[in-house]
């Protein structure tokens, strides 16, 4: 399923050499080597599949050997089983880090190896959230066959994300549904300008390529970026704006 680790090492060595040779003070075909070095997106599906498999194998948070990777037109699909929800999320994020990946379909199934009852998981979840500064006190938990559902209200998106992250790492958890809603609050009149300025602060060049539209408490982001990390940064910037309760992220990765 996976390529041997030696392939990863060879790729890294080749990239390291390219970086050194691409120095503008050298002579010869420096420009061509530099272009080849940074042309991450001119990949075949076989290249993408190989790089994703190696990146998942490289990530120590993914211990399962049952992760299968396919790639079609830059769309990567992950199948197989993992022993914990954290491994499922780590495998997906590893795939997203690879250049040339346009989208990731995570079809991994969590088959927990931890013999924990719903009552034990619920008690652990309550304790974990109680000791987390960022989680509102009114969050409620329900659990069925290892699947946790969170409900309640929060002032900010980071607070409900903190609740999900807190319970996702518990032993025996197979999945989390985050149904925490955001409270309605007053919204500044210049909210669109504030979000655009935040985008430019995080990535000046790319910020100009992202369009922001505001309709009530809903923000929609459109445009092209180069990576998943830029999509995440743009989404986070929008969620930090006061009064925003919904963010529709329509950003795409340009190849």
Secondary structure, DSSP 8 states (H G I E B T S, - for coil): ----HHHHHHHHHHHHHHHHHT-TTS-SSHHHHHHHHH-TT---HHHHHHHHHHHHHH-TT---S-EEEEEETTEEEEEEEESSHHHHHHHHHHHHTSTT--EEEE--EE-------HHHHHHHHHHHHHT-TTS-TT-EEEEETTEEEEESEESSHHHHHHHHHHHHTSTT--EEEE--EE------TTHHHHHHHHHHHH-HHHHTTEEEEEETTEEEEEEEESSHHHHHHHHHHHHTSTT--EEEEEEEE--
